[in-house]
């Protein structure tokens, strides 16, 4: 029986995690659920799986959450604030932490879970984008188990050599696939007219708004490129391929010319189930592929004119930790502004570029430096936006 804390339980990954967990009540016990603002959904989840704790990110929401819980008669302790997120991540009652909070907000509780030596199921790619070597050093120092939940990184993990004593030395290349999002074939001349609703309509995956926009700009693939560099450090060559069908989730090429691919339907319950049960396999609720129904599998290289955010992320990865930290901060601010219709779709990459260049050579020595740079980069991006609006 694994005791779980699910950080970001009301998001798409969190909900999929609870779906898998519900299929195996003999294997998993939910100790804590956390959410940002979707308090009604959090309470509904608590009524079903009866955790010991539920946590809202904003302390000001604690009283409202307590009222909702009391009205339903749910026997659960209500906590609030960033410190409470960290507390449940580190709790001795928790064995496994699903890190599914979107964006920079997930860094500190995820890092705390690592420093507590937990089994961490990493769906928050920003933790590695923001803190890279610091994060991986903490995994090693505290003997934590880090398992990637992102479908692409989970696919790579499944395709790498099993023998830990022979880590990836026979691997020549990682092939990181991406669908290309909703605008793979859209006329570039119309990109200024893209609306938030259009950007959030992914052709294959069901995701939250922020990650959907990141998929449309392919910044999501850029963040995954950075994450892959840290997760699989002994493999120097990472190639990105556009694969519109989202059937092959990523591939690993070996020195002898063999290529291993992990395939499956575009459903996050597959990698979630894999990481929950690893090294065993459990039912995820996802139907197996029917290859007779698959008309074709196609691939092409990414077009950086169409996806400038992807190029920015690859370049930032080569510039050092400060560059990727600043890039991530600027992207979060720019995506939120686009979702509020304050900037155009094509301006996202403009603001990300300016902020990344401004802070690329800042000094980042510890997690506190990372958090500070994140805040400064956000402020810089917001000020740039205000100046443009004037």
Secondary structure, 3 states (H helix, E strand, C coil): CEEEEEECCCCHHHHHHHHHHHCCCCCEEEEEEEECCCHHHHHHHHHHHCCCEEEECCHHHHHHHHHHHHHHCCCCEEEECHHHHHHHHHCCCCCEEEECCCCHHHHHHHHHHHHCCCEEEECCCHHHHHHHHHHHHHHHHCCCEEEECCHHHHHHHHHCCCCHHHCCCCEEEEEEEECCHHHCCCCHHHHHHCCHHHHCCCCCCCCCHHHHHHHHHCHHHHHHHHHHHHHCCCCCCEEEEECCCCCEEEEEEECCCCEEEEECCCCCHHHHHHHHHCCCCCCCCCCCCCHHHCCCCCCEECCCCCCHHHHHHHHHHHHCHHHHHHHHHHHHHHHHHHHCCCCCCCHHHHHHHHHHHHHCCCCCCCHHHHHHHHHHHHHHHHHHHHHHHC
